Amino acid sequence: MSRKSFAAYIKGISKKWVLLVCGGVGGALTIINLAGITPSFPWYVGFIIFTLCLLIAGYLAYHDLFIEKRAEYQHNQKWLINPNQRYDVSTALQLNEQMNDVHGHDDFFGIQNDFKSKIDVNEILNRNCTRCGKPRNQKGGYVY
C-alpha cells in the first residue's frame, strides 16, 4: 500500500466521524470500567463497541475508495480497449454483419485477424478490406 492510498484510506475513515465518536465513547467506557470507577457493565461491552465502530468505519472507507477507483477505471475503459483483450467470436461476427450491411460483402477472416492482432475494435471497420482493398466502412466492390 503506497503512502497516497494509505492517506486516502485514513482520510476516508476520518470522514466517518460518527462511528469514530461512538468508538471513542466505547473505548472511554472500557477504560473507566477497567479503572474500577463505575463497574456497572462488563468491560468487554465497551471494547466490543470500540472495535466494531473502528471496523465498520474502516470497511466503509475501503468501500468508498473501491467504488471511486472502479468508477474511474470504468470511465477510462469506456474509451480505451484493454491491451490484453481476448478474441471474441461474437464481436467479430457483429463487426462482420455491420461490414456486410455497409460494404456489400463480408471479410470475416480479415476482421478475425485484425481482432487477434489486438487492433482497436473501433478501428477495425476503418481498415481496408482484405478481399477488395477498399475501406470496410464504405461501399465496396463486387467480389467474385
Steps between C-alpha positions, in 0.01 A plus 500: 500500500651830396500811717247666275249215525561463875439872545180474296391206717567690824319804357205274413491364854509853644193589291306241700521720809173373651641152522827632637316693771298190593821297505665762717211486745525121507875521558457759774239284672736204482784698659269637770365153570849342515610776737217392730329838514157379388475120467139514384558277194766254387818651356471308175179682401689827454781315325253339257340839429842655437617215276180477298491875436859500375441193282184646349672836434792320338272288283293798388814696415636205300165461322492870407854483360418180310189653341695814407783301338255273317311800358831653388609172340168456319513858374850441361401167348201651322733658245799268518525139397664265743841411353450146622167460322414145406356396169122493513319331211170679567668842472672397176167374362325827592773703330474272197121556482548878524758484226277282281212750536715799399772350283302243304697189586662349806863482606475272803854370481645851464295622798600191695871561430470869592326411823762239589774753420359715782386780271250730667145377441395853403769507229435160341224629271719793391768267362510373143314186398733207430277383215455818293745749654243774572421628853257272682274787607438615138313345212717227354527335163360166396733212588486190279 
